[in-house]
Amino acid sequence: MKFNDFIFNYRSCLFSLIKQERYFSLIKRLFLLPYKYLISIFRDIFLNKNIDKIDFKNNSLDEYFKYFDCDKSSLVHGYNKFYDDEFKNFQKLKIKILEFGIHFGASQASFRKYFPNSVIIGVDKNPYIKKFFSKKIRYLYCDVSDKYSLHLLREYLKEEIDIIIDDASHIPDHQLNTFVQMFRVLKSKGIYVIEELDIFQSFPESYNKNLDNNESEIRNFLYIIKDKPSEIKTFIKNENILSLVKDIEWVKILRGNYIVNDRNVSEIAFIKKK
């Protein structure tokens, strides 16, 4: 992790906690975050796999997903075929990719190999725990449940992004807030992706707490844009997302093959910016 990025992560986390008046957490993070940063440097030097030194020859995106044990692969969600279709024209270009949701960094590692000329930015509440290292991958802090944290991230990103992927909490409110904030920094002709768009339906105890009639506002919005764009103002009243309609060229909603609680929870949306 670059030192400048750590400084942003440190300040962003602390400012967010101050704004939320979570002072006990603030005191803990004052000392815990520098420790995590130092440990992450140690892990990059001695433990994490340096993917820049791994030589692949003519591998497909799915093979990268499988190699790094990413759940986007054909073995789990089956998103590989959709990403191949939508991203193949970007593959050799010099682009920036921003992905919410790091976990152990498997997805960012896969995209780093698939897009050899890219810079990858992974974003998470805990951007310090990962298993892979690359000079072309950055790791930034953001709490997608907090609009102010999203605002700080957007302000820190000085350049527009070619591809944005939301694979974070999968909570509809978080997906909505992230889309409203981050679609603005997406380049013209860029692609915005939301994974597990319907996972809240299979985990009501975790995802449906604040939903009326088990409906997701962002999911409803995208389906109307896709199927009934002329009726958007009839069904959607949220001015924040309505303001983005003019910048959307098309929406595709597809379905992979991962089953949970007898339901397929691999719905994925691709949104192209005009």
Number of C-alpha atoms within 10 A of each C-alpha: 19 13 9 9 15 19 13 16 23 18 15 23 21 21 16 20 19 14 12 12 11 12 13 10 12 18 12 10 17 14 10 11 18 14 11 16 20 12 14 20 16 12 18 17 12 10 14 17 17 16 17 15 9 9 8 11 6 8 10 14 21 22 18 22 25 18 13 20 17 22 17 25 22 18 16 17 22 18 24 21 14 16 15 16 9 12 13 13 9 17 16 12 12 12 18 20 24 24 23 24 23 23 20 17 22 22 23 31 27 22 20 22 21 25 21 15 16 21 21 25 20 24 24 21 19 18 24 24 17 19 18 20 23 19 12 17 21 18 24 27 25 27 22 26 16 16 17 18 22 23 16 19 21 18 11 13 10 9 12 18 24 21 23 25 19 25 21 22 18 20 22 23 18 19 23 20 18 22 22 18 17 19 24 15 18 21 19 16 15 20 25 25 22 24 25 24 26 22 21 21 18 17 14 13 9 12 20 19 12 14 15 9 7 13 15 22 18 21 18 14 21 22 16 17 20 15 12 12 14 9 11 19 12 7 11 15 12 12 9 13 18 14 10 14 16 9 14 16 13 16 20 15 17 14 19 21 16 20 13 12 9 8 13 18 23 23 19 21 24 21 22 22 22 13
